[in-house]
Structure formats: C-alpha cells, structure tokens
Amino acid sequence: MSTLELDELSAGYRRHTVVSEMSTRVESGGWLGIIGPNGSGKSTLLKAIVGLVHHQGGVLVDGRALGELGRRERARLVGYAPQIPQLPVGLTVTDYVLLGRTPHLGPLGREGAGDLELVSELLERLDLTALAGRALTTLSGGERQRTVLARALAQRAGVLLLDEPTTGLDIGHAQALLDLVEELRAELGTTVVTTLHDLTLAAQYTERLVLLDHGRVAAEGTPNEVLTTSELAERYAARVSVLQAPDGSPIVAPVRE
Ligand SMILES: Nc1ncnc2c1ncn2[C@@H]1O[C@H](COP(=O)(O)OP(=O)(O)OP(=O)(O)O)[C@@H](O)[C@H]1O
C-alpha cells in the first residue's frame, strides 16, 4: 500500500525539457493512466519517477523522497517495466523473471521456495509456463513483452509503473495482463501508473487519466471527463467518435473521413 506523489516534476535530456512541472497524486491502490500523443513525454515521465533521466522536483512514495533512498530500497518501493527493455543475453524466462525478486533477497542473494513459487504463479498467469526454460532471445515480441511484465510484477513493489504494457499483445493477452494488474491492485493494494495508447482499454482499467501534450498536463480526470471528441481532436489531430460501453465507460472509435 503506497501513495505516489509528484511535486512539480520536470524532466528531460541535456538542455531539452520534455516534461514540465507536473504535479499529481495517486492514492494507495489507485490506477492512473498517462495518455498523450507520440513524443508528449509519457515514457520520460515514468523514467523520471524511477530516476533514469535527469529531473527536478519531487517524487515521493508514502511521503519519502525516492531520490534520497538507496537503489535496493527504491526497487522494493517502485517496480518499472520499460517500453523498450534491454534484455540480458543467455538468460531463460524463469531466470529473468526471478531477477525481479533481487531487492527482496537476503545477504547471500539466494532465492527461496517462496520466490520460485511466486515466479511460477506469474508465468502461469501470463501464459508463459511452456516457455519457462526458453532463452529470452528466442521469444516472439508479445512473449518478450509478457516476460518483462512478469519480472516487474515479481518485484511486488507498492508502486508499479508500466510503460505501454499492452504494446505487441493480442487482445486476449492484453486483457489477461490488465486483469492481472487489476487483481494485484485489489488483493495487495498495489498503486499502478500505466502509459497506454489504447484509449478504450485505458478507460476500462484506469480510474483517472492524465493527458500529456508537449510535456504538460492538458487534461486530468476520470476517463469520461478526459476522453471527449473535442479533446482528442485537438491533442491527437484525430477523427474519433466517443461511444459508450454497456458499463458506461467510453469507447474511442476512429472515424474514417
Ligand atoms: N534519450 C533521449 N535523448 C534525447 N531526447 C529524447 C530521448 N528519449 C526521448 N527523447 C525525446 O523526448 C520527447 C518525449 O519522448 P517520450 O519517449 O517520453 O514520449 P512518449 O510520449 O512516450 O512517446 P511515444 O508515444 O511515441 O512512446 C520526444 O521528443 C523524444 O524524441
């Protein structure tokens, strides 16, 4: 159970500021979706939260500034699955997902039965059991994506940052993955932040959306408040109709001219 607070967070590369003075708060067990057009700063924002890019302003988990904590402690608090991960050569799927347990291991660094059990359960849930012994280099794009997410989930951090977790996944695997994240949220109170390009999925799973445009918050609120035809036309230069699903959540449908 952890709250995440961003206090006037700015981030960028060399002298190029990409995210400007963003402030928001995600309550314990909340799910915030970050949306916005290509290049609007979504990935940079997540990287700034985990300290991978130069940034200014505050990132607080349960009121503690992440920048003041050691690497191991930070990894226990915040899990991160990047959009384009660097995968180590020579590891199997199981070995790689077990790396997610590293921040929790004792001084000898040996995994226990509980760690192996958790990894095996995650592989099962993400439809990876048949690939458990396969080398990472032999996986398809979607299999690789699910493996990277399994590692982030194995970390069992209070805050989970997922950068485009459904990219490259078919609709069934995308739903299974988001359902699993939703279960972690319900069972463990995990606080989730995801960037997502699929706005309909974003509306179905997240509680609140932040729409970034050129690194600034252009809109923030519930999916119904943010996903309006006019906002999407303005920010994405897109022709869309916003329909309504039976549960009341918005469905963003592209419209051909
Ligand atoms: N390592 C880098 N060095 C310099 N500029 C970068 C770097 N990484 C990203 N950028 C720039 O920062 C801006 C924001 O990129 P970012 O990846 O955060 O956008 P995004 O919203 O996640 O985009 P997408 O939807 O295309 O994934 C872009 O203009 C991009 O070119």
PDBQT file of the ligand as one rigid body, heavy atoms in Angstrom, charges set to zero:
ROOT
HETATM    1  N1  LIG A 301      17.335   9.639 -24.768  1.00  0.00    +0.000 N 
HETATM    2  C1  LIG A 301      16.783  10.734 -25.327  1.00  0.00    +0.000 A 
HETATM    3  N2  LIG A 301      17.555  11.789 -25.701  1.00  0.00    +0.000 NA
HETATM    4  C2  LIG A 301      17.006  12.899 -26.249  1.00  0.00    +0.000 A 
HETATM    5  N3  LIG A 301      15.674  13.062 -26.462  1.00  0.00    +0.000 NA
HETATM    6  C3  LIG A 301      14.873  12.046 -26.105  1.00  0.00    +0.000 A 
HETATM    7  C4  LIG A 301      15.366  10.828 -25.523  1.00  0.00    +0.000 A 
HETATM    8  N4  LIG A 301      14.335   9.999 -25.280  1.00  0.00    +0.000 NA
HETATM    9  C5  LIG A 301      13.215  10.669 -25.696  1.00  0.00    +0.000 A 
HETATM   10  N5  LIG A 301      13.542  11.885 -26.190  1.00  0.00    +0.000 N 
HETATM   11  C6  LIG A 301      12.617  12.896 -26.719  1.00  0.00    +0.000 C 
HETATM   12  O1  LIG A 301      11.737  13.303 -25.688  1.00  0.00    +0.000 OA
HETATM   13  C7  LIG A 301      10.420  13.502 -26.200  1.00  0.00    +0.000 C 
HETATM   14  C8  LIG A 301       9.420  12.663 -25.420  1.00  0.00    +0.000 C 
HETATM   15  O2  LIG A 301       9.719  11.299 -25.620  1.00  0.00    +0.000 OA
HETATM   16  P1  LIG A 301       8.928  10.155 -24.834  1.00  0.00    +0.000 P 
HETATM   17  O3  LIG A 301       9.527   8.856 -25.243  1.00  0.00    +0.000 OA
HETATM   18  O4  LIG A 301       8.880  10.497 -23.416  1.00  0.00    +0.000 OA
HETATM   19  O5  LIG A 301       7.468  10.343 -25.467  1.00  0.00    +0.000 OA
HETATM   20  P2  LIG A 301       6.199   9.377 -25.399  1.00  0.00    +0.000 P 
HETATM   21  O6  LIG A 301       5.036  10.254 -25.062  1.00  0.00    +0.000 OA
HETATM   22  O7  LIG A 301       6.457   8.217 -24.505  1.00  0.00    +0.000 OA
HETATM   23  O8  LIG A 301       6.106   8.929 -26.914  1.00  0.00    +0.000 OA
HETATM   24  P3  LIG A 301       5.540   7.605 -27.638  1.00  0.00    +0.000 P 
HETATM   25  O9  LIG A 301       4.040   7.677 -27.526  1.00  0.00    +0.000 OA
HETATM   26  O10 LIG A 301       5.984   7.815 -29.056  1.00  0.00    +0.000 OA
HETATM   27  O11 LIG A 301       6.143   6.406 -26.978  1.00  0.00    +0.000 OA
HETATM   28  C9  LIG A 301      10.480  13.164 -27.694  1.00  0.00    +0.000 C 
HETATM   29  O12 LIG A 301      10.607  14.353 -28.421  1.00  0.00    +0.000 OA
HETATM   30  C10 LIG A 301      11.725  12.319 -27.810  1.00  0.00    +0.000 C 
HETATM   31  O13 LIG A 301      12.307  12.460 -29.078  1.00  0.00    +0.000 OA
ENDROOT
TORSDOF 0
